[in-house]
Amino acid sequence: MDVDFSEVIARINETAGFSYGEQYDIVSKVAYLLGVNKRIFENDHEPPKMEVFKKLELDKRARIVRNLCLLRNQLEHNFLKVCQGIQQEGRSILGMPEYMSIDAMQTLSDDGIDIYAHLKEPTPYLANLNMNIKNRINNCRDLFPQWINWDYLSEIFIMPDGLSEEGQKKAAAFFYENMTYYPYGQYLNWPAQEEGNILLNDKKFVSLLYRWNSDEFQNLSLVSDVSDKTKANIYTFIENSDKCVFIVDCENSDPYSLCAAIRNLEPERLEKIEKIILFDDVHAASAWELLGSYISIPVEYIMIERLKDNKSLADVKVTARTCKEFYSNNVDSFVLVSSDSDYWGLMEELPQAKFLVMVEHDKCSFALKDKLMKNDIFYCYIDSFYAGGAEDIKNDAIQKELARSIKASLELNLNTMMRDVLYRTRISMTDEEISSFIKRKVKNHLEIEVDENGDVELSYRVRK
């Protein structure tokens, strides 16, 4: 039998959702800081989003950098006209609203930045702009996710050798020569070349940013989302169900990917989901117990004990509970979150139930995907959803585990230590005196130091 491989590939791509929805969070923030005109944000057909503009307008750190970059860009575009106005017409930079934004200058002044005061020449004015941008861009680091390389990103705002006239002239010459390549005509420090709009979406911009630094950005789920078609298939599956339940094998799934996936779906389209049942295991990620705090769907959390340390009971528990939900609780549709191919046996033995399967790229075998496709069971990659929606649960999971680890590593009891100290010093104190001594002399004298290797030292500083 002849096989049309193009049709097979097309179906695989359609099923797996290989076309991605775009994300615009990073490019919107970069566009704002670079000073891109507000009308670009207001245009629904342009990538930068107005909601990001409005949010950053309330942030003094971002507002300062934006106005500095905006003025620098205007000066680069109008340098000769500004020079002529100053040298031949006796005008000041403050009196050239057609070339230099008075609103930007006034906003900077209101924010405590008076870089234009008493300057009579554009060259030192540009040096002051460059100096302030260089000194203040790090204030905006927290506006971007932790995973992005800040050294790469911050450099695009800094004019190379921008405090010297030679560096300014070199940057200007390169800017004028390649101006058509610069996004929205905004100055930035990059190897300007034909790339289309580098602020088209997060995926394109971040990939280029890393390439400019002889690096490669690989985690595309951080800058893109699954296709609208994939989401539509999920919505249709849920809408066509009478009762729908998520079944999650935590040992074979990622809590951050699931959290991001759910939060990137429209909440009103998920209302028919009765609950999410988590089958957790001691060897699974500890963040599963946090999931219920980050989504609006009810979560039932089941911790599975092991009879043997090397043998998980998750697949048995998942199978038994799925059958119970189907036969006893009239659940007809299941979103199975697992990359374990063993669950094909469960799906095969419940032909009356409807399944949608969420898997991970690196964990799911081709054999399982082939079986699902041949039996018209839709599957999607859970780690292809926009992962930016899980930053907060990741941070909380780290802090929670760090608190546990620190507590376990520092099992100290000051009362016990004091009694040991008193025994060795042959000094007598009552329990009340010990408690008072700890409050007055110990608590405020304990210091924690962390060296550059991460080693922690807890010390007691004797103060006289």
C-alpha positions in Angstrom: 0.0 0.0 0.0 1.3 3.4 -1.0 1.7 5.8 1.9 1.3 9.6 1.5 4.0 10.7 3.9 3.2 14.4 3.4 -0.3 13.7 4.7 1.1 11.7 7.7 3.5 14.5 8.6 0.8 17.2 8.2 -1.5 15.2 10.5 1.3 14.7 13.1 2.0 18.5 13.1 -1.7 19.3 13.4 -2.2 16.8 16.2 0.9 17.9 18.1 0.3 21.6 17.7 3.7 22.3 16.1 2.6 25.8 15.0 2.9 28.2 17.8 0.9 31.1 19.1 3.0 34.3 19.5 3.9 36.0 22.8 4.6 39.7 23.0 5.5 40.4 26.7 9.3 40.8 26.2 9.1 42.7 22.9 6.5 45.1 24.4 8.7 45.9 27.4 11.8 46.3 25.2 9.8 48.6 22.8 8.6 50.7 25.8 12.1 51.1 27.2 13.5 52.0 23.8 11.0 54.8 23.5 8.8 53.4 20.7 6.0 55.8 19.9 2.8 55.3 21.9 0.7 55.1 18.7 2.5 51.8 17.9 1.2 50.3 21.1 -2.3 51.6 20.4 -2.3 49.9 17.0 -3.9 46.5 17.4 -2.0 45.3 14.3 1.5 46.0 15.8 3.2 43.6 18.2 3.8 45.9 21.2 0.8 45.7 23.6 -0.9 48.7 25.1 -1.6 46.9 28.4 2.2 46.6 28.9 2.7 50.3 28.0 0.1 51.3 30.7 1.6 49.1 33.3 5.2 50.3 32.7 4.0 54.0 32.6 3.3 53.5 36.4 6.8 52.2 37.0 9.3 55.0 37.7 12.3 52.9 36.8 10.9 52.0 33.4 9.6 55.5 32.8 13.0 57.1 33.3 14.8 54.7 30.9 12.1 55.1 28.3 12.3 58.9 28.3 16.1 58.8 28.3 16.1 56.5 25.3 13.4 58.5 23.6 15.4 61.7 23.8 18.6 60.0 22.7 16.7 58.6 19.7 15.3 62.1 18.8 18.8 63.6 19.1 20.3 60.9 16.8 17.6 61.7 14.2 17.8 65.5 14.5 21.4 66.0 15.5 22.3 68.5 12.7 19.1 70.4 13.1 19.7 70.7 16.8 23.3 71.8 16.2 22.1 74.5 13.8 19.4 75.7 16.2 22.0 76.1 18.9 24.9 77.5 16.9 23.2 79.6 14.3 19.8 80.6 15.9 20.9 80.8 19.6 18.2 78.4 20.7 18.5 75.9 23.6 17.6 72.3 23.5 14.6 73.1 25.8 13.3 75.4 23.1 13.1 72.9 20.2 9.9 71.0 20.7 9.8 70.1 17.0 13.0 68.1 17.5 13.2 67.2 21.2 10.2 66.1 23.3 9.4 68.7 26.0 7.0 66.2 27.6 9.8 63.6 28.0 12.1 66.3 29.5 9.4 67.4 31.9 8.6 63.9 33.0 12.3 63.2 33.6 12.4 66.4 35.7 9.4 65.3 37.7 11.2 62.0 38.3 14.3 63.8 39.5 16.4 63.7 36.4 17.6 67.1 35.1 20.2 66.0 32.7 19.5 68.9 30.2 20.0 71.7 32.7 22.7 74.3 31.8 23.8 72.4 28.7 24.4 74.5 25.6 25.8 71.8 23.2 24.2 68.6 21.9 27.3 66.5 22.3 27.6 66.7 26.2 23.8 66.3 26.2 24.1 63.0 24.4 26.9 61.9 26.7 24.7 62.7 29.7 21.8 60.7 28.2 24.2 57.7 27.5 25.6 57.9 31.0 22.2 57.9 32.7 20.9 55.0 30.5 24.0 53.0 31.3 23.7 53.7 35.0 19.9 53.1 35.2 19.2 50.2 32.9 20.0 47.7 35.6 17.1 49.1 37.6 14.8 47.5 35.0 16.2 44.0 35.4 13.3 42.8 37.5 10.8 43.7 34.8 12.0 40.8 32.8 11.9 37.0 33.6 14.9 35.5 35.3 15.6 33.0 32.5 16.6 35.7 30.0 20.3 36.6 29.9 20.4 40.1 31.3 23.9 40.8 30.1 22.7 40.2 26.5 19.5 42.3 27.0 20.9 45.2 28.8 23.7 45.8 26.2 21.2 46.7 23.5 20.3 49.9 25.5 23.9 51.0 25.9 25.8 52.9 23.2 29.3 51.6 22.8 31.8 54.1 24.1 28.9 56.5 24.3 30.6 59.0 26.7 33.2 60.0 24.1 32.7 62.1 21.0 34.5 59.4 18.9 32.2 56.7 20.2 29.1 58.8 19.6 30.2 59.6 16.0 30.9 56.0 15.3 27.5 54.9 16.6 25.7 57.7 14.7 27.4 56.8 11.4 26.4 53.1 11.8 22.8 54.2 12.8 22.4 56.4 9.7 23.9 53.9 7.4 21.5 51.1 8.6 18.5 53.1 9.8 16.0 51.1 7.7 16.8 48.0 9.7 16.2 49.5 13.1 12.7 48.6 14.6 10.4 51.6 14.4 13.5 53.8 13.7 14.6 53.4 17.4 18.3 53.5 18.2 19.7 50.4 19.9 23.0 48.6 20.1 22.8 45.6 17.8 24.5 44.3 14.6 21.9 46.0 12.3 21.0 43.8 9.3 18.1 42.6 7.3 16.0 40.7 9.9 12.5 42.2 9.3 11.0 43.6 12.5 13.2 42.2 15.3 10.4 43.1 17.8 7.8 41.0 15.9 7.3 38.6 18.8 9.2 37.2 21.8 10.4 34.1 20.0 12.0 36.0 17.2 13.6 38.7 19.4 15.0 36.4 22.0 16.4 34.0 19.4 18.1 36.9 17.6 19.4 38.4 20.9 21.2 35.1 21.8 22.5 34.8 18.2 24.0 38.3 18.3 26.0 37.0 21.3 27.1 33.8 19.6 24.7 31.8 21.7 21.5 29.8 21.0 18.2 30.1 22.8 16.6 26.7 23.0 13.6 26.8 25.4 11.0 28.0 23.0 8.1 27.4 25.4 9.3 30.4 27.3 8.7 32.7 24.3 5.8 31.1 22.5 2.5 29.3 23.1 0.7 26.4 21.5 -1.3 27.2 18.4 -4.9 28.5 18.6 -5.9 25.2 16.8 -4.5 23.1 19.7 -6.4 25.2 22.2 -9.5 25.0 20.1 -9.2 21.2 20.1 -8.9 21.2 23.9 -12.0 23.5 24.3 -14.0 21.3 21.9 -13.1 18.2 23.9 -14.2 19.8 27.1 -17.4 21.3 25.7 -18.5 18.0 24.2 -18.2 16.2 27.5 -20.9 15.7 30.1 -18.4 15.5 33.0 -14.7 16.1 32.5 -11.9 15.3 35.0 -8.1 15.8 34.7 -6.1 12.7 35.7 -2.5 13.6 36.5 0.4 11.1 37.0 2.7 13.5 38.8 5.7 11.1 38.5 5.5 11.3 34.7 4.5 15.0 34.4 5.8 18.4 35.1 3.9 20.7 37.6 5.2 23.9 36.0 4.2 22.9 32.5 0.7 21.9 33.7 0.3 25.1 35.6 1.4 27.1 32.6 -0.9 25.2 30.3 -4.0 25.7 32.4 -3.3 29.3 33.0 -2.9 29.9 29.3 -6.3 28.5 28.5 -9.4 30.7 28.8 -10.9 30.2 32.3 -14.5 30.3 31.1 -13.8 27.5 28.6 -12.7 25.3 31.5 -15.8 25.6 33.7 -17.0 22.1 32.8 -13.9 20.5 34.4 -15.1 19.0 37.6 -11.6 18.7 39.2 -8.0 17.8 38.8 -6.9 14.6 40.5 -3.2 14.6 41.3 -1.5 11.2 41.9 1.7 12.3 43.6 4.7 10.2 44.4 7.6 10.8 46.8 10.0 10.8 43.8 7.9 13.5 41.9 8.6 17.2 42.0 7.6 18.8 45.4 5.7 21.6 43.7 2.6 19.5 43.0 1.2 20.3 46.4 1.3 24.0 45.4 -0.6 23.7 42.2 -4.1 24.2 43.7 -3.1 27.7 44.8 -2.4 28.8 41.3 -5.4 27.7 39.3 -9.1 28.1 39.7 -10.1 24.4 39.1 -10.6 22.3 42.3 -7.7 20.0 43.0 -7.8 16.6 44.8 -4.3 15.7 46.0 -3.4 12.1 46.5 0.0 11.1 47.9 0.8 7.5 47.0 3.0 5.6 49.4 5.5 3.0 48.1 5.7 -0.5 49.4 9.1 -0.8 47.8 11.3 2.2 47.2 12.0 1.2 43.6 8.4 0.4 42.7 5.8 3.1 42.0 2.1 2.3 42.4 1.0 5.4 40.5 -0.1 3.6 37.3 -2.3 1.1 39.3 -3.8 3.9 41.4 -4.5 6.0 38.3 -6.1 3.1 36.5 -8.3 2.2 39.4 -9.5 5.7 40.1 -10.2 6.5 36.4 -12.4 3.4 36.2 -14.1 4.4 39.4 -14.8 7.9 38.1 -16.2 6.4 34.9 -18.4 3.7 36.3 -19.4 5.2 39.6 -19.3 9.0 39.1 -20.5 9.1 35.5 -17.4 10.9 34.3 -17.3 10.4 30.5 -14.2 12.5 29.5 -10.7 12.4 30.9 -7.7 14.7 30.2 -4.9 12.3 31.0 -1.7 14.1 31.9 1.2 11.7 31.5 3.8 10.5 29.1 3.8 6.9 30.3 2.8 4.6 27.4 1.5 2.0 29.9 -1.7 4.1 30.1 -2.6 3.0 26.6 -3.9 -0.2 28.2 -6.3 1.9 30.3 -7.6 3.8 27.3 -7.9 0.6 25.3 -10.0 -1.1 28.1 -12.3 1.9 28.4 -13.5 2.4 24.8 -16.7 4.2 25.9 -14.7 6.9 27.7 -13.2 9.8 25.8 -9.6 10.7 26.4 -7.4 13.7 25.6 -3.7 13.2 26.4 -1.1 15.8 27.5 2.4 14.6 27.1 6.0 16.0 27.2 8.3 16.1 24.2 11.3 14.3 25.8 9.3 11.7 27.8 6.7 10.5 25.3 7.5 7.6 23.0 6.7 7.6 19.3 4.8 4.3 19.8 2.3 6.0 22.2 1.8 9.0 19.9 1.3 6.7 16.9 -1.3 4.7 18.8 -3.1 7.8 19.9 -3.1 9.2 16.4 -4.3 6.0 14.8 -7.2 5.8 17.2 -8.2 9.5 16.8 -7.3 10.4 20.3 -6.0 14.0 20.4 -2.8 14.7 22.2 -0.7 17.8 22.7 2.6 18.7 24.2 2.1 20.2 27.6 5.6 21.8 27.5 4.8 23.7 24.4 2.4 26.0 26.3 3.8 29.4 27.1 5.9 28.7 30.2 6.0 32.3 31.4 2.7 31.5 33.1 4.5 29.4 35.7 7.2 31.8 36.9 5.5 32.5 40.2 4.9 28.8 41.2 8.5 28.1 40.3 9.7 30.9 42.6 7.5 29.7 45.4 8.5 26.1 45.0 12.2 27.1 45.2 11.6 29.2 48.3 9.6 26.5 50.0 12.2 23.8 49.4 15.0 26.2 50.4 13.2 26.9 53.7 12.9 23.1 54.3 16.5 22.5 53.4 17.8 25.4 55.6 15.7 24.2 58.5 17.0 20.6 58.1 20.6 21.8 57.9 20.4 24.1 60.9 18.7 22.0 63.5 19.8 24.2 66.4 18.2 24.8 69.8 19.5 27.8 71.7 18.2 26.5 75.0 20.1 23.2 74.6 23.2 25.0 73.5 23.0 27.4 76.4 22.8 24.6 78.9 25.9 23.0 77.3 27.7 26.3 77.4 26.8 26.8 81.1 28.0 23.2 81.9 31.4 23.9 80.2 31.8 27.3 81.8 30.6 26.0 85.2 28.1 28.9 85.4 24.7 28.5 86.9 21.5 30.1 85.5 17.9 29.6 86.1 15.6 28.9 83.1 14.3 32.4 83.3 17.9 33.8 83.2 18.7 31.6 80.3 15.7 32.9 78.4 16.5 36.5 79.2 20.2 36.0 78.1 19.1 34.5 74.8 16.8 37.4 74.1 19.3 40.1 75.1 22.6 38.7 74.1 22.2 36.0 71.5 19.3 36.7 69.1 20.7 40.0 67.8 24.3 38.8 67.7 23.7 35.8 65.3 24.9 36.6 61.8 24.7 34.6 58.5 27.3 35.1 55.8 27.3 33.5 52.4 30.5 33.5 50.4 30.9 33.5 46.6 31.0 29.7 46.5 27.6 29.5 48.3 29.0 28.3 51.6 27.0 29.5 54.6 28.5 30.4 57.9 26.4 31.0 61.0 28.4 33.0 63.6 28.0 34.6 66.9 29.6 38.0 67.1 30.7 39.0 70.5 30.0 42.7 71.1 31.2 44.6 74.1 
